[in-house]
Amino acid sequence: MNLHARLAVAVALLLVGALASLSLALHLPQPQGLFSLEGEQIIYSAPSGQRHTVAALKAGEQELTANPRWLIAEPDVLESFEEFNGLMDQQRLISAAIKRGDLVLINESGEHLAVPFRQRELGDLHWLFWFQIGIGSIILMIGGMVWSAKPGMATTLYAASGLCLAIATNTAAVYSTRSMFIDGDVFRFLSDFNSCGALLFSSSFSALLWHYPQQLGRFPVAPLSFIVGFASCAVVIFQWEPAPNFYYFLVLAIYAVGFIFAALQWRFTRDKPLERAALLWFLIAIFTGTGGFAGLQLVPAALGLELLVPQEILFAVFLLMYAGVALGLIRYRLFDLERWWFALWGWLLGGAAVIAVDLALVSLPAMGQTLALSLSLAMVGWLYFPVRQWFWKRFVRVPERNLERILQQSIPRFTAIRSVAELRSLWLELLQEVFQPLRSQPCFGVQQVLLLDGGQAMNIPDVLGEGNGMQLQLADRGRRLFSRDDLALVTLLQSQFEIAQNSLRASERGRMAERERIRRDIHDDLGARLLTLLHRSNEGERPLVREAIKDLRSLLEALDTEARPLEVLFASWRMELEERCHTAGVPLQWQQPERVPALLVSPELQQQCQRVLREAVSNALRHAKPSAVSIDITHQGDELCLIIENDGVSDSPVQYGRGTAIMQQRADELGAVLKREHLGSCWRVSLSLSLPLLEGSEPPESGGV
């Protein structure tokens, strides 16, 4: 059974119940005049305006002394079955006399008056009839919509409680708003159905608290609860109880079991804050409604006390329960209905608005059906729907993600991306900004977007496909759970990042192709000319030409289109610097980590680091008389530190020249930290920088020396 079929079942039950109650109410006797109770006396107000105190009613040959219980709203409050059955027998005799047309009223003066009756019409129905029918219908519809959206044990029990409560309110609406006269058999039937509805409501309510928010065990509580409920119905129907009002003790007993289950639910959710919050809201809603009815109706009736508030009015407290659960659906996603709740209500209220306005217009004089339908559609379309949407946005605040705003803010940031590392950083920033999780943590091996623990967490795979995913917990800083709409939003963001990644790769291929062209032109043109100059120069100029060729070779290496591993760079730097120091007659002390991480270094970073190293060593050899030059390379995570030291520096102040300024400029371009320190006869230059994680690199370990 699909969603619309289940919803149609709920609507059908609502219509059948309401129409059946309406039909029974319209077939009750309607006197031409009004019977009312003043103290213990029944007063008849005749159509002529005269008032008579009723002393007795003569039904055929039997004369029945006036009984104030003829106007009682709820017969279950009577303290004995003798009174209960006597009331039903008297109503049966009076009803038969009404049908024969020989009912006679005897007033306190002994006068015999005929009581005229007529067909009951809609206008004769008391407003409390419509009030109770309306409450029962709303409760039934809310429960039916919950069950329609997500059928399951918990939602079925919730819908069953609404159905049973609707049975109780609809039957009570008929006999509690009668004009004093009702057939005894109908009265007994409606009273029994009212009692059974209340008993089964308590049964479904208690079973619901066993199953929600989590099932407390495998014991078949739901079937057993309804067995107890139906057994209690049999006790009421066959009058196996000591008195009519004993039925209230049965309702309270079954109802009390729900408190026990609620306490167990509270205990089992002590380490689950979201389930505890949902349970707290759920219990507040339930116990506010049912507790108010029990305190003002069931307990006084069971104790034989006078009711403080009429039962017809007390049914309204159940709306607190069902409205509270409806608010809980919005706030805590009870029964996981967040996606369907607003759509279902919009569909239902939209259709109801068209029907209500159409009926109102048709009832106007000189208003044809075609014109009324046209006006109703226009009024609903132009007035109702805009007002409903305004109310929905103003007060309900449907959870939504503003895709237009997200894309408008994120797309310009894609255009500024220059590396894969920046792309990953932007991905993490957007996840934080869009979902605002209360907590986030790495999650490896994630292959697809997945909701966990009923929406408490969401696993998101790495946007670069490297397996380094993220787990986000409790969206909007813990104010809501993740939903299926969030899955769709992540998929949309992933597609945007895929486009950005392809664009980045295409741009990188273009830059590398241009770099390769420049490198080839320099090699073919300038390299050939330097070799010619080397062969044609004299012995005194050849060292200078060889130095230029070496610089050209370094430049071509820097223009190499491929990123190189860090370990290869260390070997290349060491070879060049050892040659420089050996030519100057100064030993080089080289230290590097035993295990070099498998990181790829971009050509730009290779060139800048190499030139800083070269300039620092050249300064040491040119301006000092060092006994040795030491280079110490360390790494911590993705941080690389180069330390160059030499001795032989005098205590006089050091003059910073152009080479030092160039080193600082190169460090700034790298976003690195360059330090120059003069420690006695020792000069130290240190360069600290972060290595971007290029595609193809392996993430470095957290430590290393």
Buried (B, 14 or more C-beta within 10 A) or exposed (E): EEBEEBBBBBBEBBEEBBEEBBEBBBBBBBBEBEBEBEEEEBBBEBEEEEEBEBBBBBBEEEEBEBBEBBEBBBBBBBEEBEBBBBBBEBBBBBBBBBEEEEBBBBBEEEEEBEBEBEEBEEEBBBEBBBBBBBBBBBBBBBBBBBBBBBBBBBBBBBBBBBBBBBBBBBBBBBBBBBBBBBBBEBBBBBBBBBBBBBBBBBBBBBBBBBBBBEBBEEEEBBEBBBEBBBEBBEBBBEBEBEBBBBBBBBBBBBBEBBBEBBEBBEEBBEEBEBBBBBBBBBBBBBBBBBBBBBEBBBBBBBEEEEBEBBBBBBBBBBBBBBBBBBEBBBBBBBBBBBBBBBEBBBEBBBEEBBEBBBEBBBEEEEEEEEEBBEBBEEBBEEEBBEEBEEEBEEEEEEBEBEEEEBEEEBEEEBEEBEBBBBBBEBBEEBBEEBBBBBEBEEBEEBEEBBBBEBBBBBBBBBBBEBEBBBBBBBBEEBEBBBBEEBBEBBEBBBEBBEEBBEEBEEEBEEEBEEBBEEBEEBBEEBBEEBEEBBEEBEEEEBEEBEEBBEEBEBBBBBBBBEBBBBBEBBEBBBEBBBEBBEEBEBBBEBEBBEEBBEBBBBBEBBBBBBBBBBBBBBBBBEBBEBEBBBBBBBBBBBEBBBBBBBBBBEEEEBEEEEBBEEBBEBBEEBEBEBEBEBEEEBBBBBBBBBBBBBBEBEEBEEEBE
